[in-house]
């Protein structure tokens, strides 16, 4: 979709009701759904984090940015996700966290990003993080400058492929809570995106599709 067309839908996306668990469940492993329902994660005093789901134009087409994390000691090593990270004392709020971390990880200055809306929080049991995703847009083409200590590469996912059901598959994984299970995942430039990031992407995708489908019905 052309970016100039996509931004026309932004006011309606901003007002669209979030689907939360219904959208998350579409991309969550069954074992994780039941696990999360049994967990009272607030009792675990989770660490707070925020990520940015950034849309921007590239050659006139709308794209969504994800990152491939470098290999390091930790549960999220080498995974694909959105730029973002944990809350620091200098952050005014969670949106500020998402903007600051995005600037540090991929070089996009906060002043170039318009925050559209927060999406539903997701608890990540292995790392005990409660993550708040924010949708944002940059109105001009982006020159990413990855922090090579943290980011292996930036994935630029065209909106047209993101909304295409063919971008979803199922893969067998061994996770922190199960062995050799089948999980739903997005395929982004041959990378497999599953778990919490895929769940965030699902709510984002369903929200955008709901607005587009409503427009097409008139």
Buried (B, 14 or more C-beta within 10 A) or exposed (E): BBBEEBBEBBEBBEEBEBBEBEBBBBBBBEEBBEBBEEEEBEEEEBEBBBBBBBBBBEEEBBBBBBBBBBEEEEEBEEBBBBBBBBBEEEBEEBBBBBBBBBBBBBBBEBEBBEBBBBBBBBBBBEBEBBBBBBBBBBEEEBEBEBBEEBBBBBBBBBBEBBBEEEBBEEEEBEBEEBEEBEBBBBBBBEBBBBBBBBBBBBBBBBBBEBBBEEEEEE
